[in-house]
Amino acid sequence: MARDVSLKIRIGVGGWSYEQWRGVFYPKGLPHARELEYASRKLTSIEIDSTYYGSKKPESFIKWRDATPDDFVFSVKGTRFATNRRVLAEAAPSIERFFKSGVTELKAKLGPVNWQFATTKRFDPDDFGAFLKLLPRSVDGLTIRHAVEVRNASFRHPEFIALAREHGVAVVIAGDSKYPQIADVTAPFVYARIMGTTETEDAGYPASALDLWAKRAAAWARGASSDLETLAPQPQTSARDVFLYVISGFKVRNPLAAMALIERAG
């Protein structure tokens, strides 16, 4: 079935090469080399997480781009060498190397870049602001959208929200997790990662929770706010793209939860 290329809500998982998905999400006997091809036809987006740990080659991004449908979009984890440092203002060389690794070979399939920070990284307005200034708005003719995934409660501060809005950077919404949840919308798109799948539910989440996350995604896509608490509310705005990923939790169920959300959001 063809998908709507104007789709505003994109839903998926983090990564695609997991042994525990074989024979559950992936059909038995499916060659490992075809797993991305299969997953990209069941989901509408995937977050590439291996880029957080080390550089890839341009050929890898080209291969991933060519294996997926025309309307598919990847998000990409930014390198940890930019975020796992004491002075974020000194991250420029790492950010530059990351974009020179071939990320832009994804071309129109390149979605947001997620810069993930350690739980020990505290909010320093000056230093974090300096980091946001280093993030490029375009690379190789492509507009680059940025999200920051902060995991320390010190970021639950209106000054952080104002800083993210000033730079048009999304704050990743950590749903159903041990990390601080910051649900303020700070960019022309929303980036959510939900982490509450369990072994006891066939689709990872009970139907009521799936319905609720789909409802939240629809509200964000309309430009409205959701039921989640915010630190610095703002009026309803224009329509937004939404990227929602089912991450962590009981990982075997994550693709099934994402598929259930796609059905509800469609």
Secondary structure as GFF3:
##gff-version 3
##sequence-region A 1 266
A	DSSP	beta_strand	9	14	.	.	.	ID=ss1
A	DSSP	three_ten_helix	19	21	.	.	.	ID=ss2
A	DSSP	three_ten_helix	32	34	.	.	.	ID=ss3
A	DSSP	alpha_helix	35	39	.	.	.	ID=ss4
A	DSSP	beta_strand	45	48	.	.	.	ID=ss5
A	DSSP	three_ten_helix	50	52	.	.	.	ID=ss6
A	DSSP	alpha_helix	58	67	.	.	.	ID=ss7
A	DSSP	beta_strand	73	77	.	.	.	ID=ss8
A	DSSP	alpha_helix	80	83	.	.	.	ID=ss9
A	DSSP	three_ten_helix	88	90	.	.	.	ID=ss10
A	DSSP	alpha_helix	92	100	.	.	.	ID=ss11
A	DSSP	three_ten_helix	103	109	.	.	.	ID=ss12
A	DSSP	beta_strand	110	116	.	.	.	ID=ss13
A	DSSP	alpha_helix	125	134	.	.	.	ID=ss14
A	DSSP	beta_strand	138	139	.	.	.	ID=ss15
A	DSSP	beta_strand	142	143	.	.	.	ID=ss16
A	DSSP	beta_strand	146	149	.	.	.	ID=ss17
A	DSSP	three_ten_helix	153	155	.	.	.	ID=ss18
A	DSSP	alpha_helix	158	167	.	.	.	ID=ss19
A	DSSP	beta_strand	170	171	.	.	.	ID=ss20
A	DSSP	beta_strand	173	175	.	.	.	ID=ss21
A	DSSP	beta_strand	189	194	.	.	.	ID=ss22
A	DSSP	alpha_helix	207	222	.	.	.	ID=ss23
A	DSSP	beta_strand	241	246	.	.	.	ID=ss24
A	DSSP	three_ten_helix	251	253	.	.	.	ID=ss25
A	DSSP	alpha_helix	254	265	.	.	.	ID=ss26
###
